[in-house]
């Protein structure tokens, strides 16, 4: 049984229904951008199907992957309640699908008028921010190896399928993708992966990773056993 989106989803049915019904439905195609950083923002989006990669470019032009988003995830949410809103991240489609786009001013008005809905949204935002903070903590405190181990743990929580030989990640992940998640060079990630394969911690088959010893990754990172809802890649 896949773990994908078994993590606690505190987007309640009421909030999902609002975003779905109040928005316009857009088809998204692999390789296209839903939005790019710096662009004026007028909408935020609820993913109905497909996958979207959220990333940020640093001053040197290096891309850092922040989230891998799929069904019932929200993107573009940080533009709410800001003057002259602009997207601060890139949202690139990596799997065809559909999204519901809702006008920011319409959602802001609804949140002002519905206190229960506002509470739900604030609760979701708080959880989202906590997940983001823990990702940056791992990048800063645990070095390149720890960042990679953390990324593999998070991927297993979001997209892992338990089988007899280990946890199979159900999304294809390249070495370059992992490097982007860790904010480091592909060559460094390749060396760490080679060491993990030598120790039989993981195997890689056709861009699909199988984690045979998740406990090893957690021990090496002094894992705090956070709730799974706070330790995901989305």
C-alpha positions as CSV (number, residue, x, y, z in Angstrom):
1,X,0.0,0.0,0.0
2,X,1.4,3.4,-1.0
3,X,2.1,6.0,1.6
4,X,1.4,8.8,-0.9
5,X,-0.7,11.4,0.7
6,X,-1.4,9.2,3.8
7,X,0.2,12.1,5.7
8,X,-2.3,14.2,7.7
9,X,-4.1,16.5,5.3
10,X,-5.5,19.4,7.3
11,X,-7.0,20.9,4.2
12,X,-10.6,20.3,5.2
13,X,-13.4,19.4,2.8
14,X,-14.9,22.8,3.2
15,X,-11.7,24.5,2.1
16,X,-11.0,22.1,-0.7
17,X,-14.6,22.6,-2.0
18,X,-14.3,26.4,-1.9
19,X,-11.0,26.3,-3.9
20,X,-12.5,23.8,-6.3
21,X,-15.9,25.5,-6.9
22,X,-14.8,29.1,-6.9
23,X,-11.9,28.6,-9.3
24,X,-11.5,28.2,-13.0
25,X,-10.2,24.8,-14.1
26,X,-6.9,24.8,-16.0
27,X,-5.2,22.0,-17.9
28,X,-1.5,21.8,-17.1
29,X,1.1,20.2,-19.3
30,X,4.5,18.7,-18.4
31,X,7.4,21.1,-18.9
32,X,5.2,24.3,-18.6
33,X,5.3,26.8,-15.8
34,X,2.1,27.5,-13.8
35,X,3.9,30.6,-12.7
36,X,7.5,31.9,-12.3
37,X,9.0,34.0,-9.5
38,X,8.7,37.8,-10.0
39,X,5.5,37.5,-12.1
40,X,2.4,39.5,-10.8
41,X,0.1,37.2,-8.9
42,X,-3.7,37.3,-9.2
43,X,-4.5,33.6,-8.4
44,X,-3.5,30.8,-6.2
45,X,-4.1,27.2,-7.2
46,X,-5.4,23.9,-5.9
47,X,-3.9,20.9,-7.7
48,X,-6.7,18.5,-8.8
49,X,-4.3,16.0,-10.6
50,X,-0.8,15.9,-11.9
51,X,2.4,17.1,-10.1
52,X,4.1,20.5,-9.8
53,X,7.7,21.2,-8.7
54,X,8.1,24.3,-6.6
55,X,11.6,25.8,-6.7
56,X,13.6,29.0,-6.1
57,X,16.6,30.4,-7.9
58,X,19.5,31.8,-5.9
59,X,21.7,34.8,-6.9
60,X,24.1,32.5,-8.7
61,X,21.3,31.0,-10.8
62,X,21.3,27.7,-8.9
63,X,17.9,26.1,-8.6
64,X,16.7,24.7,-5.2
65,X,13.7,22.4,-5.2
66,X,11.4,23.2,-2.2
67,X,8.3,21.1,-2.7
68,X,6.9,18.3,-4.9
69,X,3.2,19.0,-5.0
70,X,0.3,16.8,-6.1
71,X,-3.5,16.3,-5.6
72,X,-5.1,18.6,-3.0
73,X,-1.9,20.6,-2.5
74,X,-2.1,24.4,-2.7
75,X,0.5,26.5,-4.6
76,X,0.9,30.2,-4.8
77,X,-0.5,30.7,-1.3
78,X,2.2,33.1,-0.1
79,X,0.7,35.9,-2.3
80,X,-2.3,36.3,-0.1
81,X,-2.9,39.6,1.8
82,X,0.1,41.3,0.2
83,X,0.3,44.6,-1.7
84,X,1.3,44.3,-5.3
85,X,1.5,40.5,-5.0
86,X,4.1,38.6,-7.0
87,X,5.0,35.0,-7.0
88,X,8.2,34.3,-5.1
89,X,8.8,30.8,-6.4
90,X,8.7,28.9,-9.7
91,X,5.9,26.3,-10.2
92,X,6.9,23.9,-13.1
93,X,4.6,21.1,-14.2
94,X,6.3,17.7,-14.1
95,X,3.2,15.6,-14.7
96,X,0.1,16.5,-16.8
97,X,-3.0,17.3,-14.9
98,X,-5.5,20.0,-13.9
99,X,-5.6,22.8,-11.3
100,X,-8.3,25.0,-10.0
101,X,-7.3,28.7,-10.0
102,X,-9.0,31.1,-7.6
103,X,-8.7,34.8,-7.6
104,X,-6.8,36.1,-4.6
105,X,-9.2,38.9,-3.9
106,X,-12.2,36.5,-3.9
107,X,-10.4,34.1,-1.4
108,X,-9.4,37.0,0.8
109,X,-13.0,38.2,0.9
110,X,-14.3,34.7,1.8
111,X,-11.7,34.3,4.5
112,X,-12.7,37.7,6.1
113,X,-16.4,36.6,6.1
114,X,-16.0,33.1,7.3
115,X,-14.1,32.8,10.6
116,X,-14.2,29.0,10.6
117,X,-12.7,28.9,7.1
118,X,-10.1,31.4,8.2
119,X,-9.1,29.2,11.1
120,X,-8.8,26.2,8.8
121,X,-6.6,28.1,6.4
122,X,-4.4,29.6,9.1
123,X,-3.9,26.1,10.6
124,X,-2.9,24.7,7.2
125,X,-0.5,27.6,6.7
126,X,1.1,27.1,10.1
127,X,1.6,23.4,9.3
128,X,3.0,24.3,5.8
129,X,5.5,26.8,7.3
130,X,6.7,24.3,10.0
131,X,7.4,21.7,7.3
132,X,9.4,24.4,5.3
133,X,11.4,25.4,8.3
134,X,12.4,21.8,9.1
135,X,13.6,21.3,5.6
136,X,15.8,24.4,5.8
137,X,17.0,23.2,9.2
138,X,18.1,19.9,7.7
139,X,19.9,21.7,4.8
140,X,21.7,24.1,7.2
141,X,22.5,21.8,10.2
142,X,23.3,18.4,8.7
143,X,25.5,19.2,5.7
144,X,25.2,17.8,2.2
145,X,25.0,14.1,3.4
146,X,22.4,14.9,6.0
147,X,20.4,17.0,3.5
148,X,20.3,14.0,1.1
149,X,19.3,11.6,3.9
150,X,16.6,14.0,4.9
151,X,15.3,14.2,1.3
152,X,15.2,10.4,1.0
153,X,13.3,10.2,4.3
154,X,10.8,12.8,3.2
155,X,10.3,11.2,-0.2
156,X,9.6,7.9,1.6
157,X,6.9,9.5,3.7
158,X,5.3,11.2,0.8
159,X,5.8,8.8,-2.1
160,X,6.9,5.5,-0.5
161,X,5.3,2.1,-1.1
162,X,6.1,-0.7,1.4
163,X,7.2,-4.0,-0.2
164,X,9.1,-7.0,1.0
165,X,12.5,-5.7,-0.2
166,X,12.0,-2.2,1.2
167,X,10.3,1.1,0.5
168,X,9.8,1.8,-3.2
169,X,9.6,5.5,-4.1
170,X,6.7,5.8,-6.6
171,X,8.0,8.9,-8.4
172,X,11.1,8.9,-10.7
173,X,13.9,10.8,-9.1
174,X,17.2,11.6,-10.9
175,X,20.5,12.4,-9.3
176,X,20.1,15.9,-10.5
177,X,16.7,16.2,-8.9
178,X,18.2,15.1,-5.6
179,X,21.0,17.6,-6.0
180,X,18.4,20.4,-6.5
181,X,16.5,19.3,-3.4
182,X,19.8,19.4,-1.4
183,X,21.2,22.6,-2.9
184,X,24.4,20.9,-3.9
185,X,26.2,19.6,-6.9
186,X,25.2,16.4,-8.7
187,X,28.6,14.9,-8.4
188,X,28.5,15.2,-4.6
189,X,25.0,13.5,-4.5
190,X,26.3,10.7,-6.8
191,X,29.2,9.9,-4.4
192,X,26.8,9.8,-1.4
193,X,24.4,7.6,-3.3
194,X,27.2,5.2,-4.4
195,X,28.2,4.9,-0.8
196,X,24.6,4.1,0.2
197,X,24.3,1.5,-2.5
198,X,27.6,-0.1,-1.5
199,X,26.3,-0.4,2.1
200,X,23.0,-1.9,0.6
201,X,21.0,0.9,2.2
202,X,19.4,1.7,-1.2
203,X,19.2,0.4,-4.7
204,X,18.3,2.4,-7.8
205,X,16.4,0.9,-10.7
206,X,15.4,3.0,-13.8
207,X,15.4,6.3,-11.8
208,X,13.3,4.6,-9.1
209,X,14.9,4.4,-5.6
210,X,14.3,1.5,-3.2
211,X,15.2,2.2,0.4
212,X,16.1,-1.0,2.2
213,X,17.2,0.5,5.6
214,X,15.2,3.6,6.5
215,X,16.3,3.4,10.1
216,X,20.0,3.8,9.0
217,X,19.1,7.2,7.4
218,X,17.2,8.3,10.4
219,X,20.0,7.3,12.9
220,X,22.6,9.1,10.8
221,X,20.5,12.2,10.9
222,X,19.7,12.0,14.6
223,X,16.0,11.9,13.5
224,X,13.7,13.5,16.0
225,X,10.8,11.3,15.0
226,X,8.7,14.3,14.0
227,X,5.1,13.6,13.0
228,X,5.0,12.3,9.4
229,X,2.8,15.3,8.5
230,X,5.9,17.5,9.2
231,X,8.4,15.3,7.4
232,X,7.3,15.3,3.8
233,X,8.6,16.5,0.5
234,X,5.3,18.3,-0.4
